[in-house]
Amino acid sequence: MPEVPAHLAQMFLALVAALAALFVSAQSRLGDPSTAQRLRGTLAGVLVVAAWLGVSGVLAARGVLADFSATPPPFALMMLCYFAATTALAFSPLGTKLVQHAPLAWLVGYQAFRAPLEFFLHASYERGVIPVQMTWAGMNFDVITGVSAAALALYAVARGPLPRALVLAWNVLGCVLLATIVTIAFLSAPTPLRVFMNEPANTIVAQLPYVWLPAFLVQAALFGHLLVFRWLARR
């Protein structure tokens, strides 16, 4: 499989770093403005991000995730654990803090990161790194979520609160599009359940640093959707 060009790799790492920094910053700045509370929030955010990236990074670096022929594949087991952890985090005190203090426009707007992520996927496909069905040239239309998230956030800043029904519809659509690409990616991997047989197979997600695409960026998207559902439920 061709390697990801350096400029795309740098773009990917910058996206991961930006979301990690955003999460830490949010934990340190929202809620009690006291210095002690900010320090505790910063420490909690750093520990969560370090553990999140560290576990998946070590597994990928050691080649544990590269065995797609096993039953079940180690990669699938890791992802099940990460989805469970993301859900738990969204309903944890850290998630509650964000729901209580973060403006809805922020919770929606930060999902704009999915637009440059889709650009990364499409550019990787053009260089023969991932299969076409994982991009907007194929069956992945998650770029809609990223672009619409930015548009809704700008509307909220310019015009005021977003209509509840609109946010709910957007959140449901975003979840559907996210579930669609996750399913396509899994069915494009060289496991016994592979459906999309065109090459290349989706093996990049088992390599460092691209393991952070499903283990961190996808989880960040899911985390955001769960927080929006919680925000709407509270109000």
PyMOL commands that set and color helices and strands:
alter all, ss='L'
color gray80, all
select helices_A, chain A and resi 6-29+35-61+64-66+74-90+93-101+104-126+132-134+143-159+164-187+204-206+212-234
alter helices_A, ss='H'
color red, helices_A
deselect
rebuild
show_as cartoon
